[in-house]
């Protein structure tokens, strides 16, 4: 039976509508596919441009870091604008006077991953990083701090080549000339390898550190692991022995065979200390080129932690170096920093087991430790000459409360940076 005409017309209309829907959906799918293919064809070009921009940014940062590191210890940074050809990156920096080795400005922001462990001192230089299409405002934060008060009680610089196993420390920074532990050169320092600095006492950290600068020896890169540093003179009051005062804690005596400087760290102070704020810092200088006979420095420990922090600076200005021996007598809790910069070895003696709160810089002077018992040293040792322990052991601990010694002690310097827009 043939359906009525009305039904036949309805079926035909439904089929036509369905066909139109199929055509419409197909057109939409085809258009979407064409759009997707067009987008995919643009992706490689966009990715290439993004990579070029990223490379240009990193080029600019690398150029800026190299330029700033070259001037960190020279005292000044000249205003500079440098760009690679072809829009491959560049930077600008403003002129700045750099005194990071002596300034006491606290950091404006903290970085828990920095070598300074959230503290130290800072100077900021404004600048920018440029690419072919944009300029990004940048802040270069030059920071500095004593490494032994930053959590590294043992710091060994080139040309030292050994660390005795009888030196026990929770952390250490060890420079080495072994390329196996560097990215590409000797300009990084690390605790990851002891092939050049042999020893078993250090707790080894598993990664290289960011480049660190010091005062740079002539002809040496400023962050190549060499050490040429002096304690900070600003902010400290220089004291001397007063031969008319027998109770000042300092005694100098000599005979035909020996010159002896004795310091009682429980006594050494200013005569007007009662009127001086607790933040005062004291400095005592010893010239080891004066005198024709061997010199012995005897430090008798003090129990007081309230006396002003004391820097003892032993330096050679020329002539014959005659300091042969340092004697640590008793125990010491006074905040003390001993800086020895000379060109011959020194012997450090104790008469028995002892505990000393002291930081040390041994620059150019190999040290032989002849101990009467185990020595616990709270503070640290920073040296570019070998350490030898002939008996017993040295246990190094970080001084977490160095007070003003943090500003007086010789520093390492590093660079942090961030975008400011």
VONU-36281 format. One record per residue (C-alpha): x, y, z; residue in three letters. Coordinates in Angstrom, 3 decimals. Layout:
# residues N
{atom {X; Y; Z}; ALA}
...
//
This chain:
# residues 421
{atom {0.000; 0.000; 0.000}; UNK}
{atom {1.311; 3.430; -0.945}; UNK}
{atom {1.473; 5.945; 1.979}; UNK}
{atom {-0.620; 9.000; 1.708}; UNK}
{atom {0.950; 11.993; -0.006}; UNK}
{atom {1.196; 13.966; 3.258}; UNK}
{atom {3.293; 11.254; 4.884}; UNK}
{atom {5.525; 10.953; 1.829}; UNK}
{atom {6.170; 14.702; 1.920}; UNK}
{atom {7.012; 14.560; 5.659}; UNK}
{atom {9.553; 11.744; 5.156}; UNK}
{atom {11.196; 13.579; 2.296}; UNK}
{atom {11.475; 16.749; 4.452}; UNK}
{atom {13.047; 14.808; 7.323}; UNK}
{atom {15.598; 13.224; 5.001}; UNK}
{atom {16.489; 16.612; 3.541}; UNK}
{atom {16.908; 18.152; 7.002}; UNK}
{atom {19.066; 15.223; 8.136}; UNK}
{atom {21.192; 15.535; 5.008}; UNK}
{atom {21.616; 19.249; 5.633}; UNK}
{atom {22.660; 18.544; 9.235}; UNK}
{atom {25.208; 16.013; 8.043}; UNK}
{atom {26.579; 18.506; 5.561}; UNK}
{atom {26.681; 21.232; 8.243}; UNK}
{atom {28.484; 19.019; 10.775}; UNK}
{atom {30.908; 17.911; 8.101}; UNK}
{atom {31.597; 21.508; 7.174}; UNK}
{atom {32.260; 22.412; 10.831}; UNK}
{atom {34.590; 19.420; 11.266}; UNK}
{atom {36.380; 20.239; 8.040}; UNK}
{atom {36.770; 23.882; 9.068}; UNK}
{atom {38.085; 22.859; 12.508}; UNK}
{atom {40.534; 20.450; 10.945}; UNK}
{atom {41.719; 23.143; 8.528}; UNK}
{atom {42.138; 25.598; 11.443}; UNK}
{atom {44.070; 23.029; 13.478}; UNK}
{atom {46.388; 22.285; 10.594}; UNK}
{atom {46.960; 25.973; 10.025}; UNK}
{atom {47.747; 26.426; 13.742}; UNK}
{atom {50.128; 23.478; 13.717}; UNK}
{atom {51.916; 24.970; 10.750}; UNK}
{atom {52.486; 28.155; 12.813}; UNK}
{atom {53.729; 26.314; 15.935}; UNK}
{atom {57.299; 25.639; 14.753}; UNK}
{atom {57.770; 29.297; 13.887}; UNK}
{atom {56.404; 30.376; 17.271}; UNK}
{atom {58.588; 27.812; 19.076}; UNK}
{atom {61.665; 29.011; 17.218}; UNK}
{atom {60.948; 32.622; 18.179}; UNK}
{atom {60.402; 31.620; 21.821}; UNK}
{atom {63.703; 29.734; 21.856}; UNK}
{atom {65.498; 32.693; 20.313}; UNK}
{atom {64.073; 34.965; 22.988}; UNK}
{atom {65.022; 32.567; 25.773}; UNK}
{atom {68.561; 32.197; 24.430}; UNK}
{atom {68.864; 35.974; 24.108}; UNK}
{atom {67.738; 36.384; 27.725}; UNK}
{atom {70.290; 33.835; 28.953}; UNK}
{atom {73.000; 35.429; 26.817}; UNK}
{atom {72.243; 38.797; 28.388}; UNK}
{atom {72.319; 37.349; 31.893}; UNK}
{atom {75.612; 35.549; 31.242}; UNK}
{atom {77.183; 38.713; 29.841}; UNK}
{atom {75.994; 40.750; 32.828}; UNK}
{atom {77.242; 38.202; 35.369}; UNK}
{atom {80.646; 38.004; 33.705}; UNK}
{atom {80.959; 41.771; 33.612}; UNK}
{atom {79.939; 42.208; 37.250}; UNK}
{atom {82.180; 39.399; 38.499}; UNK}
{atom {85.109; 41.055; 36.759}; UNK}
{atom {84.584; 44.193; 38.818}; UNK}
{atom {83.295; 42.888; 42.132}; UNK}
{atom {86.559; 43.334; 43.983}; UNK}
{atom {87.847; 46.389; 42.107}; UNK}
{atom {85.776; 48.882; 44.054}; UNK}
{atom {83.701; 50.307; 41.205}; UNK}
{atom {81.330; 49.203; 38.454}; UNK}
{atom {81.180; 51.499; 35.421}; UNK}
{atom {77.832; 52.098; 33.706}; UNK}
{atom {77.751; 49.808; 30.668}; UNK}
{atom {75.461; 48.905; 27.766}; UNK}
{atom {76.535; 45.818; 25.811}; UNK}
{atom {74.537; 43.971; 23.147}; UNK}
{atom {75.310; 41.047; 20.878}; UNK}
{atom {74.658; 41.502; 17.168}; UNK}
{atom {71.446; 40.226; 15.622}; UNK}
{atom {69.378; 40.789; 18.755}; UNK}
{atom {71.016; 37.816; 20.474}; UNK}
{atom {70.981; 39.380; 23.924}; UNK}
{atom {72.477; 42.193; 25.922}; UNK}
{atom {72.428; 44.043; 29.215}; UNK}
{atom {72.795; 47.413; 30.869}; UNK}
{atom {74.015; 48.209; 34.375}; UNK}
{atom {74.153; 51.476; 36.252}; UNK}
{atom {77.374; 52.857; 37.715}; UNK}
{atom {78.024; 51.775; 41.292}; UNK}
{atom {80.645; 52.013; 43.975}; UNK}
{atom {81.265; 48.529; 45.375}; UNK}
{atom {82.308; 48.024; 48.976}; UNK}
{atom {80.735; 44.616; 49.534}; UNK}
{atom {83.887; 43.399; 51.270}; UNK}
{atom {83.286; 45.926; 54.038}; UNK}
{atom {79.724; 47.240; 53.976}; UNK}
{atom {77.146; 46.222; 56.556}; UNK}
{atom {73.876; 46.694; 54.660}; UNK}
{atom {71.593; 43.691; 55.302}; UNK}
{atom {70.014; 41.913; 52.325}; UNK}
{atom {66.748; 43.324; 50.991}; UNK}
{atom {65.386; 39.829; 50.365}; UNK}
{atom {66.431; 36.379; 51.465}; UNK}
{atom {67.330; 33.394; 49.331}; UNK}
{atom {67.497; 30.142; 51.340}; UNK}
{atom {69.490; 28.488; 48.538}; UNK}
{atom {72.310; 31.052; 48.538}; UNK}
{atom {75.812; 30.348; 49.879}; UNK}
{atom {75.173; 32.889; 52.636}; UNK}
{atom {72.298; 30.990; 54.229}; UNK}
{atom {69.753; 33.848; 54.437}; UNK}
{atom {72.121; 36.457; 55.845}; UNK}
{atom {75.244; 38.459; 55.083}; UNK}
{atom {75.502; 41.876; 53.459}; UNK}
{atom {74.290; 43.303; 50.166}; UNK}
{atom {74.605; 45.968; 47.512}; UNK}
{atom {72.091; 46.314; 44.679}; UNK}
{atom {72.833; 47.513; 41.146}; UNK}
{atom {69.976; 48.407; 38.786}; UNK}
{atom {70.104; 47.248; 35.188}; UNK}
{atom {68.244; 45.499; 32.410}; UNK}
{atom {68.383; 42.411; 30.200}; UNK}
{atom {67.572; 43.020; 26.534}; UNK}
{atom {66.470; 40.899; 23.592}; UNK}
{atom {65.651; 41.869; 20.012}; UNK}
{atom {62.097; 42.781; 20.970}; UNK}
{atom {62.035; 43.770; 24.631}; UNK}
{atom {63.862; 45.248; 27.591}; UNK}
{atom {63.372; 43.713; 31.051}; UNK}
{atom {64.237; 45.658; 34.185}; UNK}
{atom {66.681; 43.665; 36.307}; UNK}
{atom {68.168; 43.882; 39.782}; UNK}
{atom {71.680; 42.559; 40.437}; UNK}
{atom {72.201; 41.837; 44.126}; UNK}
{atom {75.889; 41.588; 45.082}; UNK}
{atom {76.136; 39.760; 48.376}; UNK}
{atom {78.967; 38.881; 50.732}; UNK}
{atom {79.561; 36.993; 53.949}; UNK}
{atom {82.233; 35.143; 55.870}; UNK}
{atom {81.938; 31.520; 54.685}; UNK}
{atom {82.811; 30.052; 58.056}; UNK}
{atom {79.911; 31.933; 59.637}; UNK}
{atom {77.636; 30.957; 56.745}; UNK}
{atom {77.710; 27.310; 57.788}; UNK}
{atom {81.047; 26.080; 56.354}; UNK}
{atom {83.525; 25.753; 59.262}; UNK}
{atom {86.217; 24.436; 56.889}; UNK}
{atom {87.054; 26.384; 53.713}; UNK}
{atom {90.119; 25.309; 51.723}; UNK}
{atom {91.333; 27.368; 48.754}; UNK}
{atom {93.906; 26.668; 46.076}; UNK}
{atom {96.803; 25.936; 46.170}; UNK}
{atom {96.055; 23.771; 49.219}; UNK}
{atom {95.872; 20.115; 48.216}; UNK}
{atom {95.014; 18.111; 51.336}; UNK}
{atom {92.625; 17.917; 54.257}; UNK}
{atom {93.600; 15.527; 57.076}; UNK}
{atom {91.069; 12.951; 58.176}; UNK}
{atom {91.607; 14.120; 61.772}; UNK}
{atom {89.695; 17.331; 60.947}; UNK}
{atom {86.002; 16.635; 61.502}; UNK}
{atom {83.505; 19.190; 60.170}; UNK}
{atom {79.768; 19.157; 59.375}; UNK}
{atom {80.246; 21.108; 56.103}; UNK}
{atom {83.144; 22.240; 53.955}; UNK}
{atom {83.878; 24.275; 50.838}; UNK}
{atom {86.854; 22.843; 49.000}; UNK}
{atom {88.379; 24.358; 45.876}; UNK}
{atom {90.225; 21.997; 43.559}; UNK}
{atom {91.939; 22.090; 40.193}; UNK}
{atom {90.451; 18.757; 39.168}; UNK}
{atom {88.330; 19.258; 36.001}; UNK}
{atom {86.288; 16.176; 36.852}; UNK}
{atom {84.263; 18.176; 39.375}; UNK}
{atom {83.820; 21.349; 37.329}; UNK}
{atom {81.377; 22.252; 34.604}; UNK}
{atom {84.121; 23.246; 32.179}; UNK}
{atom {86.950; 24.961; 34.043}; UNK}
{atom {88.466; 25.607; 37.452}; UNK}
{atom {86.150; 28.531; 38.129}; UNK}
{atom {83.748; 26.558; 40.300}; UNK}
{atom {84.312; 25.241; 43.779}; UNK}
{atom {82.590; 22.274; 45.305}; UNK}
{atom {82.611; 19.678; 48.005}; UNK}
{atom {81.689; 16.907; 45.597}; UNK}
{atom {85.146; 15.505; 44.995}; UNK}
{atom {88.211; 14.951; 47.148}; UNK}
{atom {90.571; 13.679; 44.460}; UNK}
{atom {92.693; 16.814; 44.735}; UNK}
{atom {91.812; 17.698; 48.338}; UNK}
{atom {92.196; 14.306; 49.972}; UNK}
{atom {90.804; 13.507; 53.381}; UNK}
{atom {87.958; 11.803; 55.149}; UNK}
{atom {86.749; 14.268; 57.739}; UNK}
{atom {84.465; 16.506; 55.687}; UNK}
{atom {80.769; 15.962; 55.099}; UNK}
{atom {80.586; 16.174; 51.317}; UNK}
{atom {77.807; 18.088; 49.626}; UNK}
{atom {76.625; 16.648; 46.273}; UNK}
{atom {76.598; 19.686; 43.976}; UNK}
{atom {78.856; 22.498; 42.723}; UNK}
{atom {78.285; 25.934; 44.181}; UNK}
{atom {77.671; 29.167; 42.359}; UNK}
{atom {80.887; 31.074; 41.549}; UNK}
{atom {82.179; 32.961; 44.564}; UNK}
{atom {84.569; 35.910; 44.423}; UNK}
{atom {87.194; 37.115; 46.851}; UNK}
{atom {89.835; 39.804; 46.616}; UNK}
{atom {91.604; 38.703; 43.480}; UNK}
{atom {95.354; 38.003; 43.271}; UNK}
{atom {97.135; 39.617; 40.332}; UNK}
{atom {96.566; 37.641; 37.159}; UNK}
{atom {93.851; 35.449; 38.690}; UNK}
{atom {90.148; 35.343; 37.937}; UNK}
{atom {88.197; 36.729; 40.846}; UNK}
{atom {86.328; 33.475; 41.383}; UNK}
{atom {88.953; 30.878; 40.495}; UNK}
{atom {89.376; 29.505; 44.000}; UNK}
{atom {92.404; 31.594; 44.934}; UNK}
{atom {92.409; 33.442; 48.235}; UNK}
{atom {93.673; 36.980; 48.683}; UNK}
{atom {91.716; 38.484; 51.496}; UNK}
{atom {92.052; 40.744; 54.500}; UNK}
{atom {89.776; 41.334; 57.494}; UNK}
{atom {87.585; 44.397; 57.504}; UNK}
{atom {89.072; 47.413; 59.256}; UNK}
{atom {86.013; 49.645; 59.284}; UNK}
{atom {83.749; 49.516; 62.293}; UNK}
{atom {86.414; 48.330; 64.761}; UNK}
{atom {88.392; 50.276; 67.341}; UNK}
{atom {92.112; 49.520; 67.173}; UNK}
{atom {93.643; 48.746; 70.548}; UNK}
{atom {97.312; 48.591; 71.539}; UNK}
{atom {99.306; 47.432; 74.517}; UNK}
{atom {99.756; 50.187; 77.074}; UNK}
{atom {103.063; 49.494; 78.804}; UNK}
{atom {101.950; 51.676; 81.730}; UNK}
{atom {98.881; 49.513; 82.357}; UNK}
{atom {99.582; 46.036; 83.673}; UNK}
{atom {95.915; 45.015; 83.742}; UNK}
{atom {95.007; 45.572; 80.081}; UNK}
{atom {95.337; 41.861; 79.240}; UNK}
{atom {98.183; 42.383; 76.746}; UNK}
{atom {101.818; 41.712; 77.584}; UNK}
{atom {104.773; 42.012; 75.206}; UNK}
{atom {108.122; 40.648; 76.288}; UNK}
{atom {111.333; 39.743; 74.521}; UNK}
{atom {114.807; 38.465; 75.143}; UNK}
{atom {117.755; 37.494; 73.010}; UNK}
{atom {115.990; 34.409; 71.634}; UNK}
{atom {112.222; 35.000; 71.667}; UNK}
{atom {109.577; 37.684; 71.426}; UNK}
{atom {106.273; 36.815; 73.123}; UNK}
{atom {102.915; 38.537; 72.784}; UNK}
{atom {100.450; 37.303; 75.389}; UNK}
{atom {96.768; 38.167; 75.322}; UNK}
{atom {94.294; 37.269; 78.043}; UNK}
{atom {90.997; 37.114; 76.171}; UNK}
{atom {89.053; 37.312; 79.420}; UNK}
{atom {90.537; 40.739; 80.119}; UNK}
{atom {91.370; 42.554; 76.856}; UNK}
{atom {88.999; 45.504; 76.567}; UNK}
{atom {88.823; 49.278; 76.471}; UNK}
{atom {89.444; 51.122; 79.715}; UNK}
{atom {86.181; 53.030; 79.155}; UNK}
{atom {84.236; 49.906; 78.228}; UNK}
{atom {81.523; 50.629; 80.749}; UNK}
{atom {80.468; 53.631; 78.672}; UNK}
{atom {80.705; 51.817; 75.337}; UNK}
{atom {77.669; 50.152; 73.697}; UNK}
{atom {77.653; 46.377; 73.539}; UNK}
{atom {77.995; 46.479; 69.746}; UNK}
{atom {81.592; 47.733; 69.867}; UNK}
{atom {84.230; 45.727; 67.967}; UNK}
{atom {87.923; 45.588; 68.863}; UNK}
{atom {90.937; 45.053; 66.598}; UNK}
{atom {94.539; 44.306; 67.572}; UNK}
{atom {97.269; 44.396; 64.877}; UNK}
{atom {100.564; 42.476; 64.934}; UNK}
{atom {103.279; 43.086; 62.347}; UNK}
{atom {105.214; 39.817; 62.049}; UNK}
{atom {108.064; 41.429; 60.105}; UNK}
{atom {109.202; 43.470; 63.097}; UNK}
{atom {111.932; 42.056; 65.300}; UNK}
{atom {114.839; 39.752; 64.591}; UNK}
{atom {113.929; 36.813; 66.837}; UNK}
{atom {111.105; 34.222; 66.609}; UNK}
{atom {107.707; 35.430; 67.777}; UNK}
{atom {105.248; 33.431; 69.887}; UNK}
{atom {101.605; 34.483; 70.195}; UNK}
{atom {99.936; 33.129; 73.318}; UNK}
{atom {96.166; 33.431; 73.633}; UNK}
{atom {94.682; 32.625; 77.015}; UNK}
{atom {90.985; 31.886; 76.778}; UNK}
{atom {88.256; 33.790; 78.539}; UNK}
{atom {84.916; 32.560; 79.837}; UNK}
{atom {82.971; 35.769; 79.212}; UNK}
{atom {80.657; 35.988; 76.203}; UNK}
{atom {79.768; 39.619; 76.953}; UNK}
{atom {83.140; 41.197; 76.149}; UNK}
{atom {83.312; 42.962; 72.750}; UNK}
{atom {84.175; 40.691; 69.801}; UNK}
{atom {87.925; 40.806; 69.115}; UNK}
{atom {89.794; 40.614; 65.800}; UNK}
{atom {93.499; 39.733; 66.073}; UNK}
{atom {95.139; 40.609; 62.759}; UNK}
{atom {98.600; 39.136; 62.210}; UNK}
{atom {100.052; 40.469; 58.972}; UNK}
{atom {103.362; 40.782; 57.183}; UNK}
{atom {104.261; 44.169; 55.754}; UNK}
{atom {107.695; 43.179; 54.502}; UNK}
{atom {111.013; 41.999; 55.801}; UNK}
{atom {111.408; 38.689; 57.629}; UNK}
{atom {108.380; 36.808; 58.904}; UNK}
{atom {109.163; 35.716; 62.451}; UNK}
{atom {105.870; 34.350; 63.839}; UNK}
{atom {106.512; 30.668; 64.471}; UNK}
{atom {104.015; 29.568; 67.116}; UNK}
{atom {100.473; 30.238; 68.295}; UNK}
{atom {99.537; 28.788; 71.668}; UNK}
{atom {95.874; 28.333; 72.629}; UNK}
{atom {95.825; 28.116; 76.412}; UNK}
{atom {92.805; 26.856; 78.339}; UNK}
{atom {89.268; 27.231; 76.964}; UNK}
{atom {87.677; 30.252; 75.340}; UNK}
{atom {84.096; 31.453; 74.970}; UNK}
{atom {84.802; 35.028; 73.908}; UNK}
{atom {83.964; 35.814; 70.253}; UNK}
{atom {87.410; 35.940; 68.645}; UNK}
{atom {88.754; 35.969; 65.083}; UNK}
{atom {92.425; 35.303; 64.348}; UNK}
{atom {93.680; 36.372; 60.921}; UNK}
{atom {97.208; 35.288; 59.944}; UNK}
{atom {98.563; 36.431; 56.553}; UNK}
{atom {102.234; 35.640; 56.008}; UNK}
{atom {104.477; 33.452; 53.892}; UNK}
{atom {105.928; 30.825; 56.234}; UNK}
{atom {104.392; 27.935; 58.236}; UNK}
{atom {103.048; 28.299; 61.739}; UNK}
{atom {102.618; 25.780; 64.556}; UNK}
{atom {99.444; 25.888; 66.672}; UNK}
{atom {99.719; 24.229; 70.077}; UNK}
{atom {97.416; 23.283; 72.943}; UNK}
{atom {98.437; 21.665; 76.229}; UNK}
{atom {95.384; 19.443; 76.636}; UNK}
{atom {91.817; 18.905; 75.507}; UNK}
{atom {90.244; 22.280; 74.880}; UNK}
{atom {87.175; 24.057; 73.575}; UNK}
{atom {87.680; 27.333; 71.709}; UNK}
{atom {85.249; 29.812; 70.195}; UNK}
{atom {87.377; 31.262; 67.422}; UNK}
{atom {87.415; 31.762; 63.668}; UNK}
{atom {90.697; 31.646; 61.749}; UNK}
{atom {92.086; 32.845; 58.436}; UNK}
{atom {95.419; 31.166; 57.575}; UNK}
{atom {96.578; 32.784; 54.353}; UNK}
{atom {99.863; 31.754; 52.789}; UNK}
{atom {100.824; 29.921; 55.941}; UNK}
{atom {100.638; 26.137; 56.270}; UNK}
{atom {99.648; 25.145; 59.796}; UNK}
{atom {100.801; 22.231; 61.938}; UNK}
{atom {98.510; 21.515; 64.866}; UNK}
{atom {100.244; 19.861; 67.813}; UNK}
{atom {97.449; 19.144; 70.255}; UNK}
{atom {97.596; 17.872; 73.809}; UNK}
{atom {94.042; 16.546; 73.451}; UNK}
{atom {91.003; 16.815; 71.222}; UNK}
{atom {90.274; 20.418; 70.219}; UNK}
{atom {86.686; 21.530; 69.657}; UNK}
{atom {86.767; 24.709; 67.632}; UNK}
{atom {83.495; 26.645; 67.317}; UNK}
{atom {83.916; 29.036; 64.410}; UNK}
{atom {86.030; 27.660; 61.613}; UNK}
{atom {89.212; 27.675; 59.552}; UNK}
{atom {89.681; 29.291; 56.136}; UNK}
{atom {93.030; 28.629; 54.490}; UNK}
{atom {94.858; 28.373; 51.187}; UNK}
{atom {97.668; 26.263; 52.659}; UNK}
{atom {97.688; 22.703; 53.951}; UNK}
{atom {96.614; 21.772; 57.459}; UNK}
{atom {98.504; 19.060; 59.319}; UNK}
{atom {97.405; 17.532; 62.632}; UNK}
{atom {100.225; 15.619; 64.315}; UNK}
{atom {98.199; 14.264; 67.239}; UNK}
{atom {94.600; 14.046; 68.441}; UNK}
{atom {91.877; 15.686; 66.310}; UNK}
{atom {90.101; 18.953; 65.536}; UNK}
{atom {86.302; 18.999; 65.744}; UNK}
{atom {84.905; 21.997; 63.875}; UNK}
{atom {81.502; 23.477; 64.673}; UNK}
{atom {79.617; 26.423; 63.181}; UNK}
{atom {79.291; 29.484; 65.391}; UNK}
{atom {75.631; 30.352; 64.899}; UNK}
{atom {75.913; 33.574; 66.897}; UNK}
{atom {79.153; 35.301; 65.811}; UNK}
{atom {77.854; 38.764; 66.634}; UNK}
{atom {79.973; 41.522; 65.127}; UNK}
{atom {82.605; 39.049; 63.904}; UNK}
{atom {80.403; 38.393; 60.881}; UNK}
{atom {81.092; 41.940; 59.692}; UNK}
{atom {84.818; 41.899; 60.541}; UNK}
{atom {85.794; 38.546; 59.062}; UNK}
{atom {87.046; 38.209; 55.479}; UNK}
{atom {84.246; 37.411; 53.056}; UNK}
{atom {83.265; 35.491; 50.002}; UNK}
{atom {81.152; 37.368; 47.449}; UNK}
{atom {78.471; 36.062; 45.129}; UNK}
{atom {75.829; 37.443; 42.792}; UNK}
{atom {72.069; 37.018; 42.873}; UNK}
{atom {69.648; 38.555; 40.392}; UNK}
{atom {65.957; 38.870; 39.682}; UNK}
{atom {63.551; 40.497; 37.264}; UNK}
{atom {61.920; 43.601; 38.738}; UNK}
{atom {58.849; 44.036; 36.502}; UNK}
//
